[in-house]
Amino acid sequence: DDAPHKGITNRQATPEMQEQAMEDELQWMLSQLSAEELEIAARSSFEYFKMRTQKDPAADEDDDDEDTLDPEPYAKKMAERYWKSKKGDSELALEKMRATLAFRKEIDIDSLRLSFTQHTSDDDLDSSTLEKFLSSGKNFVMCHDKEGRSTHFFVPRNTVEHDAEWTLKESLYTMERAIASSRAPDQSVNAILDFRGFSVLYHTPPLSIGKEFLMTLRNHYAGQVCRIFLVDAPASFSWLWSIFSPFVGTSTRDKIIFVSGTTEKQAVFSQYYEPNEATEWMMPESKEQTGKNADFDLVEYLYKTPFDKAFDES
């Protein structure tokens, strides 16, 4: 069926009319999905995914709780993100959403999120390889901003090696974990790219790997990144930016905040984070009050902290 609207164009429409128009378009998008696509869309919500994969041990084995779960409300949240990202063009939003659903199935996001739990099967994912890449401390989730957004830390100086498959999966695991642990109503997240100690020679990814990650972020995580802080980017970053910026969407560029030096870090990060949710280097003038200074502990992070919790989360 054709979409009921092609975006909301009537500027005279009341807020109630606009809300109903959006609702109609979202329902149309969902009606076009297959049962499998609807389930994959719902599982993009970690809340739904967790209910699907964790069954009450006390429940009767013949009682299938999964059948009582309605995927539509959770799938609708994903549809709304794509609808908004495409400015109300429901047909284009549906096309992009379907591409993401196919991507999530192909990359097996479900198994990726279960990598370090009792649900993991060796046949599903080589978790030891993922653990090896995560052990460098290049990607991890820590700190929540004042609105409850979790923070995906990316630390290029901790790069040990690049791999076409596992560099991407390492980043996807971390992004999915950041989204799962976000307390913001829209479950959006922040990203901090910590360029301290960065070397263009040793830490720059191959163009193909950098491009794939940026295009994945652009195409498959619509509306899920709120702010991107680039910290202490070196002078050589301008050369790096000239190479990778064509793969960064316009809306993503608008979210980038450059931060450099002690005074600027204090001024910028104190706008968005409370001291107890920041590291010493994020707020150097308030370091006595900062609360996220524990050394990264891989075992604690992967095996003792739930997937929907950040590292060092109290």
C-alpha positions as CSV (number, residue, x, y, z in Angstrom):
1,D,0.0,0.0,0.0
2,D,1.0,3.6,-0.6
3,A,2.1,5.7,2.4
4,P,-0.7,7.8,3.9
5,H,1.4,10.9,3.8
6,K,4.6,12.2,2.2
7,G,5.8,14.1,5.2
8,I,3.8,16.7,7.1
9,T,3.6,19.7,4.8
10,N,0.6,21.6,6.1
11,R,2.0,24.4,8.2
12,Q,-1.5,25.2,9.4
13,A,-2.0,21.8,11.0
14,T,-2.4,21.8,14.7
15,P,0.0,19.9,17.0
16,E,-2.7,17.2,17.4
17,M,-3.1,16.9,13.6
18,Q,0.6,16.6,13.2
19,E,0.8,14.0,15.9
20,Q,-2.0,11.9,14.3
21,A,-0.3,12.3,10.9
22,M,2.9,10.9,12.3
23,E,1.0,8.1,14.0
24,D,-0.6,7.1,10.8
25,E,2.7,7.0,8.9
26,L,4.4,5.0,11.6
27,Q,1.5,2.5,11.6
28,W,1.8,2.3,7.8
29,M,5.6,1.6,8.0
30,L,5.0,-1.2,10.5
31,S,2.3,-2.7,8.4
32,Q,4.8,-3.1,5.5
33,L,7.2,-5.2,7.6
34,S,7.2,-8.9,7.6
35,A,6.8,-10.8,10.9
36,E,10.6,-11.4,10.9
37,E,11.4,-7.8,10.2
38,L,9.0,-6.6,12.9
39,E,10.8,-8.9,15.4
40,I,14.2,-7.7,14.4
41,A,13.0,-4.1,14.7
42,A,11.6,-4.8,18.2
43,R,14.9,-6.5,19.2
44,S,16.7,-3.2,18.5
45,S,15.3,-2.3,21.9
46,F,17.5,-4.0,24.5
47,E,14.5,-4.0,26.9
48,Y,12.5,-6.2,24.5
49,F,15.6,-8.3,23.6
50,K,16.3,-9.0,27.2
51,M,12.7,-10.1,27.8
52,R,13.0,-12.4,24.8
53,T,16.2,-14.0,25.9
54,Q,15.8,-14.2,29.7
55,K,13.1,-16.4,31.0
56,D,12.0,-16.7,34.6
57,P,13.6,-19.9,35.9
58,A,10.5,-20.4,38.1
59,A,8.2,-20.3,35.1
60,D,6.6,-23.5,33.7
61,E,8.7,-24.9,30.9
62,D,5.5,-25.3,28.8
63,D,4.6,-21.7,29.4
64,D,6.1,-19.7,26.5
65,D,6.3,-16.1,27.8
66,E,7.6,-15.0,24.4
67,D,4.2,-15.4,22.9
68,T,2.8,-12.8,25.2
69,L,5.3,-10.1,24.1
70,D,4.0,-7.7,21.5
71,P,6.9,-6.5,19.3
72,E,5.0,-3.6,17.7
73,P,5.4,-0.9,20.4
74,Y,9.2,-1.6,20.4
75,A,9.5,-1.7,16.6
76,K,7.5,1.5,16.5
77,K,10.3,3.3,18.4
78,M,12.8,2.3,15.7
79,A,10.3,3.4,12.9
80,E,9.9,6.8,14.6
81,R,13.7,7.4,14.7
82,Y,13.9,6.7,10.9
83,W,10.8,8.7,10.2
84,K,12.2,11.7,12.0
85,S,15.7,11.3,10.4
86,K,14.1,11.4,7.0
87,K,12.0,14.5,7.8
88,G,8.7,12.7,7.7
89,D,9.2,10.9,4.4
90,S,7.7,7.6,5.4
91,E,8.6,5.8,2.2
92,L,12.3,6.7,2.4
93,A,12.3,6.0,6.1
94,L,10.9,2.5,5.5
95,E,13.5,1.8,2.9
96,K,16.3,2.9,5.2
97,M,14.8,1.0,8.2
98,R,14.6,-2.2,6.1
99,A,18.2,-1.8,5.1
100,T,19.1,-1.6,8.8
101,L,17.0,-4.7,9.7
102,A,18.9,-6.6,7.0
103,F,22.2,-5.3,8.4
104,R,21.3,-6.3,11.9
105,K,20.4,-9.8,10.8
106,E,23.5,-10.2,8.7
107,I,26.0,-9.0,11.3
108,D,24.0,-10.9,14.0
109,I,23.6,-8.1,16.5
110,D,21.8,-10.5,18.9
111,S,24.7,-12.8,19.3
112,L,27.1,-9.8,19.6
113,R,25.1,-8.5,22.6
114,L,25.2,-12.0,24.2
115,S,28.9,-12.5,23.7
116,F,29.8,-12.6,27.3
117,T,26.7,-14.2,28.9
118,Q,25.6,-17.7,29.6
119,H,23.4,-17.6,26.5
120,T,26.4,-17.5,24.2
121,S,27.2,-20.4,22.0
122,D,30.6,-20.9,20.5
123,D,28.9,-21.5,17.2
124,D,27.3,-18.1,17.3
125,L,30.3,-15.9,17.8
126,D,34.0,-16.1,18.5
127,S,33.7,-14.1,21.8
128,S,37.4,-14.7,22.5
129,T,38.3,-12.6,19.5
130,L,35.9,-9.9,20.5
131,E,37.4,-10.0,24.0
132,K,40.9,-9.6,22.6
133,F,39.9,-6.4,20.7
134,L,38.0,-5.0,23.6
135,S,40.9,-5.7,26.0
136,S,42.9,-2.8,24.6
137,G,40.5,-0.3,26.2
138,K,40.0,1.4,22.8
139,N,36.2,1.2,23.1
140,F,34.1,1.1,26.3
141,V,31.0,2.6,27.9
142,M,31.3,4.9,30.9
143,C,29.7,8.0,32.4
144,H,26.1,9.4,31.9
145,D,25.4,13.0,31.1
146,K,22.9,15.2,33.0
147,E,20.1,13.9,30.8
148,G,21.1,10.2,31.4
149,R,22.8,9.6,28.1
150,S,25.5,7.0,28.3
151,T,28.9,7.7,26.8
152,H,30.8,5.6,24.2
153,F,34.5,6.3,24.7
154,F,36.8,5.8,21.8
155,V,40.5,6.0,22.5
156,P,42.6,5.7,19.3
157,R,45.9,5.6,21.1
158,N,44.9,2.2,22.6
159,T,44.7,0.7,19.1
160,V,46.7,-2.6,18.9
161,E,45.6,-3.8,15.5
162,H,43.0,-3.2,12.7
163,D,40.8,-6.0,11.3
164,A,38.1,-5.6,8.7
165,E,35.6,-7.7,10.7
166,W,36.5,-7.3,14.3
167,T,37.3,-3.6,14.4
168,L,33.8,-3.0,13.3
169,K,32.3,-5.6,15.7
170,E,34.2,-4.1,18.6
171,S,32.7,-0.7,17.8
172,L,29.2,-2.2,17.3
173,Y,29.3,-4.1,20.6
174,T,30.2,-0.8,22.3
175,M,27.6,1.2,20.6
176,E,24.9,-1.3,21.3
177,R,26.0,-1.4,24.9
178,A,25.9,2.4,25.2
179,I,22.3,2.4,23.8
180,A,21.2,-0.3,26.2
181,S,22.7,1.5,29.2
182,S,21.3,4.9,28.2
183,R,18.8,6.4,30.7
184,A,17.6,9.1,28.3
185,P,14.0,8.8,27.2
186,D,15.0,8.4,23.6
187,Q,18.0,6.2,24.5
188,S,20.4,8.4,22.7
189,V,24.1,8.4,23.6
190,N,27.1,10.6,23.5
191,A,30.5,9.7,22.1
192,I,33.9,11.0,23.3
193,L,36.8,10.6,21.0
194,D,39.9,10.9,23.2
195,F,42.7,11.9,20.9
196,R,45.3,12.4,23.6
197,G,48.5,10.6,22.6
198,F,47.1,10.0,19.1
199,S,49.6,9.2,16.3
200,V,48.5,9.5,12.6
201,L,51.2,6.9,11.7
202,Y,50.3,4.3,14.3
203,H,46.6,4.8,15.1
204,T,44.8,5.8,11.9
205,P,42.7,3.0,10.6
206,P,42.9,1.9,6.9
207,L,40.5,4.0,4.8
208,S,38.3,0.9,4.1
209,I,37.8,0.2,7.8
210,G,37.2,3.8,8.8
211,K,34.7,4.3,5.9
212,E,32.8,1.2,6.8
213,F,32.4,2.2,10.5
214,L,31.3,5.8,9.6
215,M,28.8,4.6,7.0
216,T,27.5,2.0,9.4
217,L,26.9,4.7,12.0
218,R,25.3,7.0,9.4
219,N,23.0,4.3,7.9
220,H,22.1,2.1,10.8
221,Y,22.1,4.2,13.9
222,A,19.8,7.1,12.9
223,G,18.9,9.5,15.7
224,Q,20.9,7.6,18.4
225,V,23.9,9.8,18.8
226,C,23.3,13.1,20.5
227,R,26.7,14.7,20.8
228,I,30.3,13.8,19.7
229,F,33.1,15.3,21.7
230,L,36.5,15.4,19.9
231,V,39.1,15.9,22.6
232,D,42.6,17.3,22.0
233,A,42.5,16.6,18.3
234,P,46.1,17.1,17.0
235,A,47.0,19.5,14.2
236,S,47.3,16.4,11.9
237,F,43.5,15.8,12.5
238,S,42.7,18.3,9.7
239,W,44.3,15.9,7.2
240,L,42.5,12.9,8.8
241,W,39.2,14.8,8.6
242,S,39.7,15.6,4.9
243,I,39.8,11.9,4.3
244,F,37.0,10.7,6.4
245,S,34.5,13.6,6.5
246,P,32.8,12.7,3.2
247,F,31.4,9.7,5.0
248,V,30.0,11.7,7.8
249,G,26.4,12.9,7.4
250,T,25.5,16.6,7.7
251,S,23.4,16.0,10.8
252,T,26.3,14.2,12.5
253,R,28.7,17.0,11.7
254,D,26.4,19.4,13.5
255,K,26.7,17.2,16.7
256,I,30.5,17.5,16.9
257,I,32.1,19.6,19.6
258,F,35.8,20.2,19.6
259,V,37.4,20.4,23.1
260,S,41.0,21.1,23.8
261,G,43.0,22.2,26.8
262,T,42.3,22.3,30.5
263,T,40.1,25.4,30.6
264,E,37.9,24.3,27.7
265,K,37.5,20.8,29.0
266,Q,36.2,22.1,32.3
267,A,33.9,24.6,30.6
268,V,32.4,22.2,28.1
269,F,32.1,19.0,30.0
270,S,30.7,20.7,33.1
271,Q,27.8,21.9,30.9
272,Y,26.8,18.3,30.1
273,Y,28.1,16.1,32.9
274,E,28.0,16.2,36.7
275,P,31.5,15.8,38.3
276,N,30.6,12.4,39.8
277,E,29.9,11.2,36.2
278,A,33.2,12.5,34.8
279,T,36.8,11.6,34.8
280,E,39.6,13.8,36.2
281,W,40.8,14.8,32.7
282,M,37.2,15.8,31.6
283,M,37.0,18.3,34.5
284,P,40.6,19.0,35.6
285,E,39.5,22.0,37.8
286,S,37.0,19.8,39.7
287,K,39.0,16.6,39.9
288,E,38.5,16.2,43.6
289,Q,34.8,15.8,42.9
290,T,35.1,13.5,39.8
291,G,33.8,10.0,40.2
292,K,34.8,8.0,37.2
293,N,38.5,7.4,37.7
294,A,38.8,3.7,38.2
295,D,41.3,1.8,36.0
296,F,39.6,-0.1,33.2
297,D,38.9,-3.7,34.3
298,L,38.1,-5.9,31.4
299,V,36.8,-8.8,33.4
300,E,34.6,-6.5,35.6
301,Y,33.3,-4.8,32.4
302,L,32.5,-7.9,30.3
303,Y,31.7,-10.6,32.8
304,K,30.5,-8.9,36.0
305,T,28.6,-5.9,34.7
306,P,25.3,-6.4,32.9
307,F,25.2,-5.4,29.3
308,D,22.8,-2.6,30.0
309,K,25.1,-1.0,32.6
310,A,28.2,1.1,32.0
311,F,31.6,0.4,33.4
312,D,32.0,1.6,37.0
313,E,28.3,2.3,37.2
314,S,27.1,2.4,40.8
